[in-house]
Amino acid sequence: MLLPSLNSPLAADMARAMIDGFNRHYRLFRTESARAKHRFETRDWHGQQRAQRERIEFYDLRVRECSMRLEREFKAAEQPMEVWQQVKLLYIGLLVDHRQPELAETFFNSVTTKILHRSYFHNDFIFVRPAISTEYIEPVDPISGTTYRAYYPRRDTTLAEVRRMVQDFGLRVPFEDFDRDTALVDAALRQRFDVLHLRANFQIQVLSSLFYRNKGAYVVGKVINGFQELPFALPVLHNPQGQLVIDALLHGEDDLLILFSFARAYFMVDMEVPSAYVQFLRSLMPRKPRAEFYNALGLAKQGKTLFYRDLLQHQRHSSDRFRIAPGIKGMVMLVFDLPSFPFVFKVIKDYYPPQKDTSREQIRGKYLLVKQHDRVGRMADTLEFSEVAFPFDRFEPELVAELQKFAPSQVEISDRDGDGQTELILKHVYIERRMIPLNIYLQEAFDILQSAGVPDTAVRRANEQLERAVVEYGNAIKDLVAANIFPGDMLWKNFGITRHGKVVFYDYDEIEYITDCNFRRVPAPRNEDDELSGEIWYSVGPRDVFPETFGPFLLGNPLVRELFMKHHADLLDAAFWQAHQEHIRQGHVFDVFPYDPQRRFRHQPSGAPPETSI
């Protein structure tokens, strides 16, 4: 296809309007992210949470503004396709020296797809593939400096360089005991590389901006010595007196993967060049997809763009079919997956059983609540897509029948693009990373324990698996409570196990704020008839919750009951829920640590010798 000549003043003006729209968006996004430092220093935790929620809305607002401007000033929807082709090419020219070209391309797509018919959603008119390389882009803003700072300690200067590394972030709050904390970091790092054999390239590289989330600020970097690289992060927290402490040394890929988990809230980071941050983070966690790094940095739309490209690429190089997902079917969501792809797809059904008093709008609202909320590592992040087209021949007939039966309003099967390819189009779909459902994980342990002739080692592992699952399940609920979230439906099937052994909640249609619930004890029976009756003898309001009634639904297996009562019996007591409810209402923000407690330093009072063991 011949390229159009780039001689349209109208196309040039439209391209400039679109880049202006994106630049305004990223300027506001970056400004809000940069303010996280002040909120951290002043312990404005509620302000941090509010900014987190508001920042999520920035993108859609700017896209809507830009679309309206194009229509108002240029009657964009009426322009011929030759003009639109020129718009894209001229837009590419504006990105040559841009610092966020990949984000600007995605913004272009978002605006353009609001205006053009989907038959034009290909690379002539939108960025199906990226046009501008993001390699070797560096900041030009003198305030930003470089993407990362490098420090070159010698054997006898590692402590001094660790001190300088932390001081370079310019935190304006005093540390409780800076010498103690940096000595702890230095000692812990020394345990993990051979200081007696420092190579010529020995260095510490640290990203230039702190990563702010919830009540913590994180230094993120790596130690390089020869062929050895050690990713690390330092959580900086406030003590009760408002002074700063370095709480831990997180080290190794697994520690960093948990910190950047898909079940965490987004970080606030002041970045001039996001792609450079993503590239650095990928060097620490090479197994993590780029899409998830952009999500973790609060750039969810770019995360969606990269995810969708990965999905299309995977479909081209695979031949298995989409199927109904294994496990117990949900009453509200129809769930399916592609076995070779590590994600599940969820579609809201058109109708629900009588006991589910809800609507599509309410369910979408619950998912939005989760997206905007601090997920404390216990609620999976969800990608939301509209008008998604899949190759029809990649669907199992049973799945097609289920979709047409339970969600007919959400399904279209047609050659909508007129290219001779029949597609199954979903009007609205949620996509989450696949986990092992907790009920299946428990059943695997039960099957081993109930089998005859199983080796003792397998029995021991099954018992450990069972206890770990029950303990983590209770911990997950308690973390959600700390974040002001009541799961609603707490059945095992609504929780999953990540590859790091974390239990994560993923069924959001019944979640409520803890502060909106009324936690009650079951009233004593009025008489013998009440006691013997199978019917409820007391009134129940719409938001009433009776924790002691959880037991019959959750603890039918005696092994599970024993473990649950050993570790989490307080979850069956209304007093536990009421106490947390009252703390939250008083404005208390609970500490939930996104890392192994074993990594925490054991801080001594000022003047005491620091511990070097973690």
C-alpha positions as CSV (number, residue, x, y, z in Angstrom):
1,M,0.0,0.0,0.0
2,L,1.3,3.4,-1.0
3,L,1.8,5.9,1.8
4,P,-0.3,9.0,1.6
5,S,1.4,12.3,1.0
6,L,1.7,14.3,4.2
7,N,0.4,17.6,3.0
8,S,-2.9,18.0,4.9
9,P,-2.9,21.0,7.4
10,L,-6.0,19.5,8.9
11,A,-4.3,16.2,9.6
12,A,-1.3,18.0,11.1
13,D,-3.6,20.0,13.4
14,M,-5.5,16.9,14.5
15,A,-2.2,15.1,15.2
16,R,-1.0,18.1,17.3
17,A,-4.3,18.2,19.2
18,M,-3.9,14.5,20.1
19,I,-0.3,14.8,21.3
20,D,-1.3,17.9,23.3
21,G,-4.1,15.8,24.9
22,F,-1.6,13.1,25.9
23,N,1.0,15.5,27.2
24,R,-1.6,17.1,29.4
25,H,-2.6,13.6,30.7
26,Y,1.0,12.6,31.5
27,R,1.9,15.9,33.1
28,L,-1.1,15.6,35.5
29,F,-0.3,11.9,36.1
30,R,3.3,12.7,36.9
31,T,2.5,15.6,39.1
32,E,0.1,13.5,41.3
33,S,2.7,10.7,41.5
34,A,5.4,13.2,42.6
35,R,3.2,14.5,45.4
36,A,3.4,11.0,47.0
37,K,6.7,12.0,48.6
38,H,5.1,14.8,50.5
39,R,2.2,12.7,51.6
40,F,4.6,10.0,52.8
41,E,6.7,12.5,54.7
42,T,3.6,14.0,56.4
43,R,2.0,10.6,57.0
44,D,-1.1,11.6,55.1
45,W,-2.3,8.0,54.5
46,H,-5.9,8.9,53.7
47,G,-4.6,11.5,51.2
48,Q,-2.4,8.8,49.6
49,Q,-5.3,6.5,49.2
50,R,-7.5,9.2,47.8
51,A,-4.8,10.2,45.3
52,Q,-4.5,6.6,44.3
53,R,-8.2,6.4,43.5
54,E,-8.3,9.7,41.7
55,R,-5.2,9.0,39.5
56,I,-6.9,5.9,38.1
57,E,-9.6,8.2,36.6
58,F,-7.1,10.6,34.9
59,Y,-6.7,8.6,31.7
60,D,-10.4,8.2,30.7
61,L,-11.0,11.9,31.5
62,R,-8.2,13.1,29.2
63,V,-9.3,10.7,26.4
64,R,-12.8,12.0,26.6
65,E,-11.5,15.6,26.6
66,C,-9.4,15.0,23.5
67,S,-12.1,13.2,21.6
68,M,-14.5,16.1,22.3
69,R,-11.9,18.6,21.1
70,L,-11.3,16.7,17.9
71,E,-15.0,16.6,17.2
72,R,-15.6,20.2,18.2
73,E,-12.7,21.8,16.3
74,F,-12.2,19.4,13.3
75,K,-15.5,17.3,13.0
76,A,-13.2,14.3,13.2
77,A,-15.9,11.7,12.6
78,E,-16.7,13.2,9.2
79,Q,-13.1,13.2,7.9
80,P,-12.1,10.8,5.1
81,M,-9.9,7.9,5.8
82,E,-7.0,9.5,3.8
83,V,-6.9,12.2,6.4
84,W,-6.9,9.7,9.3
85,Q,-4.0,7.9,7.7
86,Q,-2.1,11.1,7.5
87,V,-3.0,11.9,11.2
88,K,-1.3,8.7,12.3
89,L,1.9,9.2,10.2
90,L,2.2,12.8,11.3
91,Y,1.6,11.7,14.9
92,I,4.5,9.3,14.6
93,G,6.7,12.2,13.6
94,L,5.8,14.0,16.8
95,L,7.0,11.0,18.8
96,V,10.5,10.8,17.5
97,D,12.0,12.7,20.4
98,H,9.2,12.0,22.9
99,R,10.0,10.6,26.4
100,Q,6.8,8.4,26.6
101,P,6.2,7.3,23.0
102,E,4.6,4.0,23.9
103,L,2.1,5.7,26.2
104,A,1.4,8.3,23.6
105,E,0.7,5.6,21.0
106,T,-1.8,3.9,23.3
107,F,-3.5,7.3,24.0
108,F,-3.8,7.8,20.2
109,N,-5.5,4.4,20.0
110,S,-7.9,5.2,22.8
111,V,-9.0,8.5,21.1
112,T,-9.1,7.1,17.6
113,T,-11.2,4.0,18.5
114,K,-13.8,6.3,20.1
115,I,-14.3,8.0,16.7
116,L,-13.7,5.4,13.9
117,H,-15.6,2.3,13.1
118,R,-14.0,-1.0,14.3
119,S,-13.4,-2.0,10.7
120,Y,-10.5,0.6,10.7
121,F,-8.9,-0.9,13.8
122,H,-5.8,-2.1,12.0
123,N,-2.2,-0.8,11.7
124,D,-3.0,1.8,8.9
125,F,-5.0,3.8,11.4
126,I,-4.1,2.8,14.9
127,F,-1.0,1.4,16.6
128,V,-1.6,-2.3,16.4
129,R,2.2,-2.6,16.6
130,P,4.4,0.0,18.2
131,A,6.1,2.4,15.8
132,I,8.7,4.1,18.0
133,S,11.4,2.2,19.9
134,T,11.6,2.8,23.6
135,E,15.2,1.6,23.9
136,Y,17.8,4.0,25.3
137,I,15.5,6.8,26.1
138,E,16.7,8.8,29.0
139,P,15.3,11.8,30.9
140,V,16.1,15.4,29.8
141,D,14.5,16.9,32.9
142,P,17.4,18.1,35.1
143,I,15.3,17.3,38.2
144,S,14.9,13.7,37.0
145,G,18.6,13.2,36.5
146,T,19.1,9.7,35.2
147,T,16.8,6.7,35.4
148,Y,19.1,5.0,38.0
149,R,22.1,6.0,40.1
150,A,25.2,3.8,40.3
151,Y,27.4,3.5,43.3
152,Y,30.9,1.9,43.3
153,P,31.9,0.8,46.8
154,R,35.2,-0.8,47.6
155,R,35.6,-3.5,50.2
156,D,36.0,-0.9,53.0
157,T,33.4,1.6,51.8
158,T,30.2,-0.4,51.3
159,L,28.6,1.1,54.4
160,A,29.4,4.6,53.3
161,E,27.9,4.0,49.9
162,V,24.8,2.5,51.4
163,R,24.4,5.6,53.5
164,R,24.9,7.9,50.5
165,M,22.4,5.8,48.5
166,V,19.6,6.4,51.0
167,Q,20.5,10.0,51.6
168,D,20.4,10.8,47.9
169,F,16.6,10.4,48.0
170,G,16.3,13.6,50.0
171,L,13.7,12.4,52.6
172,R,12.9,15.4,54.9
173,V,12.0,13.3,57.9
174,P,14.7,12.2,60.4
175,F,15.5,8.5,60.8
176,E,15.1,6.9,64.2
177,D,18.6,5.6,64.0
178,F,20.2,6.0,60.5
179,D,23.5,4.5,61.5
180,R,21.8,1.4,62.8
181,D,19.6,0.9,59.8
182,T,22.3,1.4,57.2
183,A,24.6,-0.9,59.1
184,L,21.8,-3.6,59.1
185,V,21.4,-3.1,55.3
186,D,25.2,-3.3,54.8
187,A,25.6,-6.5,56.9
188,A,22.6,-8.2,55.2
189,L,24.0,-7.4,51.7
190,R,27.5,-8.7,52.7
191,Q,25.9,-12.0,53.6
192,R,24.7,-12.4,50.0
193,F,27.8,-11.8,48.0
194,D,31.5,-12.5,48.4
195,V,33.1,-9.3,49.6
196,L,36.5,-11.0,49.5
197,H,36.3,-11.3,45.7
198,L,34.9,-8.0,44.4
199,R,35.0,-7.9,40.6
200,A,35.9,-5.0,38.5
201,N,32.2,-4.2,37.8
202,F,31.1,-4.3,41.5
203,Q,28.4,-1.7,41.9
204,I,25.0,-0.9,43.3
205,Q,22.4,0.4,40.9
206,V,19.2,2.1,42.3
207,L,16.3,3.6,40.5
208,S,16.3,7.4,41.0
209,S,12.7,7.7,42.4
210,L,11.3,6.0,45.5
211,F,8.3,3.7,45.0
212,Y,5.4,4.8,47.2
213,R,2.5,2.6,48.1
214,N,0.2,2.6,51.2
215,K,2.3,3.5,54.2
216,G,5.7,2.6,52.7
217,A,8.4,4.0,50.4
218,Y,10.7,1.5,48.7
219,V,14.2,1.8,47.4
220,V,14.5,-0.5,44.4
221,G,17.8,-1.6,42.9
222,K,20.4,-4.4,42.4
223,V,23.9,-5.3,43.4
224,I,26.2,-6.4,40.6
225,N,29.4,-8.3,41.2
226,G,30.9,-10.1,38.2
227,F,28.2,-12.4,36.7
228,Q,26.2,-12.2,39.9
229,E,23.2,-9.9,40.2
230,L,21.1,-9.5,43.4
231,P,17.8,-7.6,43.1
232,F,16.8,-5.9,46.3
233,A,14.3,-3.4,47.8
234,L,14.4,-1.5,51.0
235,P,11.1,-0.7,52.6
236,V,11.2,2.7,54.5
237,L,8.5,3.1,57.1
238,H,7.5,5.4,59.9
239,N,7.7,4.3,63.5
240,P,5.0,5.3,66.0
241,Q,6.9,8.5,66.8
242,G,6.9,9.6,63.1
243,Q,10.6,8.9,62.5
244,L,11.8,6.8,59.6
245,V,13.2,3.2,59.8
246,I,14.5,0.9,57.1
247,D,12.3,-2.1,57.9
248,A,13.9,-4.9,55.9
249,L,16.1,-6.0,53.1
250,L,14.1,-7.8,50.4
251,H,16.4,-9.7,48.1
252,G,16.1,-12.1,45.2
253,E,13.6,-12.3,42.4
254,D,10.9,-14.0,44.5
255,D,10.9,-11.2,47.1
256,L,10.6,-8.6,44.4
257,L,7.8,-10.6,42.6
258,I,5.8,-10.6,45.8
259,L,6.3,-6.9,46.2
260,F,5.2,-6.2,42.6
261,S,2.5,-8.8,42.7
262,F,-0.7,-8.6,40.5
263,A,-2.6,-8.6,43.8
264,R,-1.1,-5.4,45.1
265,A,-2.1,-1.8,44.7
266,Y,-0.3,0.4,42.2
267,F,2.9,2.3,43.1
268,M,3.3,6.0,42.8
269,V,6.6,6.8,41.2
270,D,7.9,10.1,39.6
271,M,9.1,8.9,36.2
272,E,9.9,11.0,33.2
273,V,10.7,7.9,31.1
274,P,8.4,5.0,32.2
275,S,9.9,2.6,29.6
276,A,13.3,2.9,31.2
277,Y,11.9,2.0,34.6
278,V,10.2,-1.0,33.1
279,Q,13.4,-2.1,31.4
280,F,15.3,-1.8,34.7
281,L,12.6,-3.7,36.6
282,R,12.6,-6.5,34.0
283,S,16.3,-7.0,34.7
284,L,15.3,-7.7,38.3
285,M,12.3,-9.9,37.4
286,P,12.8,-11.3,33.9
287,R,9.9,-13.7,34.2
288,K,7.3,-11.0,34.8
289,P,5.5,-9.7,31.6
290,R,6.1,-6.1,30.7
291,A,2.3,-5.5,30.9
292,E,2.3,-6.2,34.6
293,F,5.2,-3.7,35.3
294,Y,3.2,-0.9,33.6
295,N,0.2,-1.9,35.7
296,A,2.2,-1.9,38.9
297,L,3.4,1.7,38.0
298,G,-0.2,2.9,37.7
299,L,-0.1,2.9,33.8
300,A,-3.0,0.5,33.5
301,K,-4.0,1.4,30.0
302,Q,-0.5,0.6,28.7
303,G,-0.6,-2.6,30.6
304,K,-3.8,-3.5,28.8
305,T,-2.3,-2.7,25.5
306,L,0.7,-4.9,26.0
307,F,-1.5,-7.7,27.5
308,Y,-3.7,-7.7,24.4
309,R,-0.7,-7.8,22.1
310,D,0.6,-10.7,24.1
311,L,-2.8,-12.5,23.8
312,L,-2.9,-12.0,20.1
313,Q,0.6,-13.3,19.7
314,H,-0.1,-16.3,21.9
315,Q,-3.2,-17.1,19.8
316,R,-1.1,-17.1,16.6
317,H,1.3,-19.6,18.1
318,S,-1.1,-21.9,19.8
319,S,-3.8,-24.3,18.7
320,D,-5.7,-25.3,21.9
321,R,-9.3,-24.1,22.4
322,F,-11.0,-21.9,24.9
323,R,-13.0,-24.0,27.4
324,I,-15.1,-23.7,30.5
325,A,-12.7,-23.2,33.4
326,P,-12.3,-26.1,35.7
327,G,-13.8,-25.9,39.2
328,I,-17.2,-25.1,40.7
329,K,-19.3,-22.9,38.4
330,G,-20.2,-19.5,39.7
331,M,-23.7,-18.1,40.0
332,V,-22.8,-14.7,38.7
333,M,-19.8,-15.1,36.5
334,L,-19.2,-17.4,33.6
335,V,-15.5,-18.3,33.6
336,F,-13.4,-19.7,30.8
337,D,-9.8,-20.1,29.9
338,L,-7.3,-21.1,27.3
339,P,-5.3,-23.9,28.9
340,S,-2.0,-22.8,27.4
341,F,-2.5,-19.2,28.5
342,P,-2.0,-18.3,32.2
343,F,-5.2,-16.1,32.6
344,V,-8.9,-16.7,33.0
345,F,-11.8,-14.8,31.3
346,K,-14.9,-13.8,33.2
347,V,-18.3,-12.7,31.7
348,I,-21.2,-11.4,33.8
349,K,-24.2,-13.6,33.3
350,D,-27.5,-12.1,32.2
351,Y,-29.5,-13.6,35.1
352,Y,-28.8,-15.0,38.5
353,P,-30.4,-17.4,41.0
354,P,-33.0,-15.8,43.3
355,Q,-30.6,-15.7,46.3
356,K,-28.3,-13.4,44.3
357,D,-30.0,-10.0,44.6
358,T,-27.7,-8.0,42.3
359,S,-27.4,-6.5,38.8
360,R,-24.8,-6.1,36.1
361,E,-24.2,-2.5,37.1
362,Q,-23.7,-3.4,40.8
363,I,-21.2,-6.2,39.8
364,R,-19.2,-3.8,37.6
365,G,-19.2,-1.3,40.5
366,K,-17.7,-4.0,42.8
367,Y,-14.9,-4.6,40.3
368,L,-14.3,-0.9,40.0
369,L,-14.1,-0.7,43.8
370,V,-11.4,-3.3,43.9
371,K,-9.4,-1.6,41.1
372,Q,-9.5,1.7,43.1
373,H,-8.7,0.0,46.4
374,D,-5.6,-1.0,48.3
375,R,-5.7,-4.7,47.6
376,V,-3.1,-5.5,50.3
377,G,-1.9,-8.5,48.2
378,R,-5.2,-10.4,48.7
379,M,-7.4,-9.3,45.7
380,A,-6.3,-10.1,42.2
381,D,-6.0,-7.2,39.7
382,T,-8.5,-7.4,36.9
383,L,-8.1,-6.2,33.3
384,E,-11.4,-5.0,31.9
385,F,-12.1,-5.1,28.1
386,S,-15.0,-4.2,25.9
387,E,-15.9,-5.5,22.4
388,V,-13.2,-8.2,22.3
389,A,-13.2,-10.4,19.2
390,F,-11.9,-14.0,19.4
391,P,-11.6,-16.5,16.5
392,F,-14.8,-18.5,16.7
393,D,-13.1,-21.8,15.7
394,R,-11.0,-21.6,18.9
395,F,-14.0,-22.1,21.2
396,E,-15.2,-25.5,22.5
397,P,-18.8,-26.0,21.5
398,E,-19.8,-26.5,25.2
399,L,-18.4,-23.1,26.0
400,V,-20.3,-21.4,23.1
401,A,-23.5,-23.1,24.4
402,E,-22.8,-21.8,27.9
403,L,-22.2,-18.3,26.7
404,Q,-25.3,-18.3,24.6
405,K,-27.4,-19.7,27.4
406,F,-26.2,-17.6,30.4
407,A,-25.0,-14.4,28.8
408,P,-26.7,-14.0,25.4
409,S,-26.6,-10.2,25.6
410,Q,-22.8,-10.3,25.8
411,V,-22.2,-12.5,22.8
412,E,-22.1,-11.8,19.1
413,I,-21.0,-14.4,16.5
414,S,-20.5,-12.8,13.1
415,D,-18.0,-11.7,10.5
416,R,-18.3,-8.1,11.7
417,D,-15.2,-6.9,10.0
418,G,-16.2,-8.4,6.6
419,D,-12.9,-10.2,6.2
420,G,-14.4,-13.7,5.9
421,Q,-13.4,-14.7,9.4
422,T,-16.2,-15.6,11.8
423,E,-15.5,-14.2,15.3
424,L,-17.0,-14.5,18.7
425,I,-17.3,-11.0,20.1
426,L,-17.8,-10.4,23.8
427,K,-19.3,-7.1,24.8
428,H,-17.6,-7.0,28.2
429,V,-15.1,-9.3,29.8
430,Y,-12.8,-9.3,32.8
431,I,-9.4,-11.0,32.6
432,E,-7.4,-12.2,35.7
433,R,-4.2,-14.2,36.2
434,R,-5.0,-17.9,36.7
435,M,-4.7,-19.4,40.2
436,I,-5.4,-22.8,41.7
437,P,-8.8,-22.6,43.3
438,L,-8.4,-23.1,47.1
439,N,-11.1,-25.8,47.2
440,I,-9.1,-27.8,44.6
441,Y,-5.9,-27.2,46.4
442,L,-7.4,-28.5,49.6
443,Q,-8.9,-31.5,47.8
444,E,-5.5,-32.5,46.5
445,A,-4.3,-32.7,50.1
446,F,-7.4,-34.7,51.2
447,D,-7.0,-37.2,48.3
448,I,-3.5,-38.0,49.4
449,L,-4.4,-38.3,53.1
450,Q,-7.3,-40.6,52.3
451,S,-5.3,-42.9,50.0
452,A,-3.9,-46.2,51.1
453,G,-0.3,-47.0,50.8
454,V,0.9,-43.4,50.4
455,P,4.6,-42.8,51.4
456,D,5.1,-41.0,54.7
457,T,6.9,-38.1,52.9
458,A,3.8,-37.6,50.7
459,V,1.5,-37.7,53.8
460,R,3.7,-35.1,55.5
461,R,3.7,-32.8,52.5
462,A,-0.1,-33.1,52.3
463,N,-0.5,-32.2,55.9
464,E,1.8,-29.2,55.4
465,Q,-0.1,-28.2,52.3
466,L,-3.4,-28.4,54.3
467,E,-2.1,-26.4,57.2
468,R,-0.5,-23.8,54.9
469,A,-3.7,-23.3,53.0
470,V,-5.9,-22.9,56.1
471,V,-3.5,-20.5,57.8
472,E,-3.1,-18.4,54.6
473,Y,-6.9,-18.4,54.1
474,G,-7.4,-16.9,57.5
475,N,-4.5,-14.4,57.0
476,A,-6.0,-13.4,53.7
477,I,-9.4,-12.6,55.4
478,K,-7.6,-10.7,58.1
479,D,-5.6,-8.6,55.6
480,L,-8.8,-7.8,53.8
481,V,-10.4,-6.7,57.1
482,A,-7.4,-4.4,57.7
483,A,-8.1,-2.9,54.3
484,N,-11.8,-2.4,55.2
485,I,-13.1,-5.2,52.9
486,F,-15.6,-7.8,53.9
487,P,-15.5,-10.6,51.2
488,G,-19.1,-11.5,51.6
489,D,-19.0,-15.0,50.2
490,M,-16.0,-16.6,52.0
491,L,-16.3,-20.1,50.6
492,W,-13.0,-21.8,49.7
493,K,-13.9,-21.8,46.0
494,N,-13.7,-18.0,45.9
495,F,-10.1,-17.9,46.9
496,G,-7.0,-19.1,44.9
497,I,-3.4,-20.0,45.5
498,T,-0.6,-18.1,43.7
499,R,2.6,-19.7,42.7
500,H,4.2,-18.1,45.8
501,G,1.7,-19.8,48.1
502,K,-0.3,-16.7,48.8
503,V,-4.1,-17.0,49.1
504,V,-5.9,-14.4,47.1
505,F,-9.6,-13.6,46.9
506,Y,-11.1,-13.2,43.4
507,D,-15.0,-13.3,43.6
508,Y,-16.0,-9.7,44.1
509,D,-19.8,-9.7,43.5
510,E,-20.6,-9.7,47.2
511,I,-17.8,-7.6,48.7
512,E,-18.7,-4.7,51.1
513,Y,-16.8,-2.2,53.2
514,I,-16.4,-3.5,56.7
515,T,-17.7,-0.2,57.9
516,D,-21.0,-0.7,56.0
517,C,-21.7,-4.1,57.7
518,N,-23.5,-4.8,60.9
519,F,-21.7,-7.6,62.7
520,R,-23.9,-9.4,65.3
521,R,-23.9,-12.4,67.6
522,V,-26.7,-14.9,67.0
523,P,-29.4,-14.1,69.7
524,A,-30.1,-16.8,72.3
525,P,-33.1,-18.9,71.5
526,R,-36.2,-17.5,73.2
527,N,-37.5,-21.0,74.1
528,E,-37.1,-24.7,73.3
529,D,-39.1,-24.4,70.1
530,D,-36.6,-21.8,68.8
531,E,-33.7,-24.1,69.8
532,L,-35.0,-27.1,68.0
533,S,-36.4,-25.3,65.0
534,G,-34.5,-25.4,61.7
535,E,-35.8,-21.9,61.0
536,I,-34.2,-18.6,62.0
537,W,-36.0,-17.2,65.0
538,Y,-34.4,-13.7,64.8
539,S,-34.7,-10.8,62.5
540,V,-31.9,-10.3,59.9
541,G,-31.3,-6.9,58.2
542,P,-29.8,-6.6,54.7
543,R,-26.3,-5.8,56.0
544,D,-26.3,-8.1,59.1
545,V,-23.4,-10.5,59.4
546,F,-23.2,-13.3,62.0
547,P,-19.6,-14.5,62.1
548,E,-20.4,-17.6,64.3
549,T,-22.5,-19.0,61.4
550,F,-19.4,-19.2,59.1
551,G,-18.4,-22.4,60.7
552,P,-21.0,-24.8,59.3
553,F,-20.2,-23.6,55.7
554,L,-16.4,-23.6,56.0
555,L,-15.4,-26.2,58.5
556,G,-17.2,-29.3,57.6
557,N,-14.0,-31.3,57.3
558,P,-12.7,-32.1,60.8
559,L,-9.0,-31.6,59.7
560,V,-9.8,-28.1,58.4
561,R,-11.8,-27.3,61.5
562,E,-9.0,-28.3,63.9
563,L,-6.5,-26.1,62.0
564,F,-8.8,-23.2,61.6
565,M,-9.7,-23.1,65.3
566,K,-6.1,-23.3,66.2
567,H,-5.1,-20.3,64.1
568,H,-8.1,-18.3,63.3
569,A,-10.9,-19.0,65.8
570,D,-11.3,-15.2,66.3
571,L,-12.8,-14.9,62.8
572,L,-16.0,-16.7,64.2
573,D,-16.4,-14.0,66.9
574,A,-18.3,-10.9,66.1
575,A,-16.1,-9.0,68.6
576,F,-13.1,-9.4,66.2
577,W,-15.0,-7.7,63.4
578,Q,-16.5,-5.0,65.5
579,A,-13.1,-4.0,67.0
580,H,-11.6,-3.6,63.5
581,Q,-14.7,-1.8,62.3
582,E,-14.3,0.7,65.1
583,H,-10.6,1.3,64.5
584,I,-11.3,1.9,60.8
585,R,-14.1,4.4,61.6
586,Q,-11.7,6.2,63.9
587,G,-9.4,6.7,60.9
588,H,-6.7,4.1,61.7
589,V,-4.8,2.7,58.7
590,F,-3.5,-0.8,59.5
591,D,-0.1,-2.0,58.6
592,V,-0.1,-4.8,56.1
593,F,3.5,-5.8,55.1
594,P,3.9,-6.9,51.5
595,Y,6.8,-9.2,52.3
596,D,7.8,-12.1,54.5
597,P,8.0,-11.1,58.2
598,Q,11.2,-13.1,58.4
599,R,12.8,-10.4,56.2
600,R,12.2,-7.7,58.8
601,F,15.1,-6.3,60.8
602,R,14.8,-6.6,64.6
603,H,15.3,-2.9,65.5
604,Q,17.1,-2.2,68.8
605,P,16.8,1.0,70.8
606,S,19.1,3.8,69.7
607,G,22.7,3.2,70.9
608,A,22.3,-0.6,71.1
609,P,24.4,-2.7,68.8
610,P,22.6,-3.6,65.6
611,E,21.6,-7.1,64.8
612,T,23.2,-8.5,61.6
613,S,21.0,-11.5,61.3
614,I,17.7,-11.4,59.4
